[in-house]
Amino acid sequence: MPDHEQEQKRPALLGTEMREATLPDGTQAVIVVQAGTSQSEVDEKAARLRRGTPEAK
């Protein structure tokens, strides 16, 4: 299947955005979060992903 057909079958990521995060050790990461997420939440989510801990609900 051509790449352009695969692109069309992927679900839309409406309401999300790619954001740059700064991890506690100072390294930078890019993660996908809900649009409008505060920068402090973006940084915390990236830190949790790095640690491998689940999100609090």
N, C-alpha and C positions, 0 to 999 in steps of 0.2 A: 504494500500500500504506500503510495507517495506521501512524503512528509506533509504536504499541504492538506491532504485528506485527514491525516491523524490530528493535525491542529484543529480542524473543524469539529472533531468528535470529543475533544477535551472539554470538560465542564468549565463554564466561565467562572472566574474568580471575582465576581462583582462584590464590591464592598471591602476589598482587601488592597493592600499596598505593600511594596517592598520598602523596608526601612533599614537604615544603618543603625547598629547598636554598638555600644562600648561595653565590653566585658570587664569584670572586676580587675583582671590582670592588665587592662589597658588595650588589649587587642580589639580589633574591629570585626564585626560580622554583619551580614545582611540577612534579615529574616522577613517572612511574610506575616503580617498582622492585619487585624481589622482596621479599616480606614478610620482615622480620628483617634487612634490610640496615642496616649501621651508618651513622650520620650522616656520618662522614667519607667513606665510600664514596658515599653519596648526593650529597654536595657535589662529589666528584671526577667522578662520572658527569655531573652537570649541567655542570661546567666543560668536560668533553670534548665534550658535545653542543654547547655554545656555540662551542667552537673548531672543531667539525666534524671532529674526529679520531676514528678508529675505536677501539673498545675493545680492550685487550690481552686475549688469550685465554690 
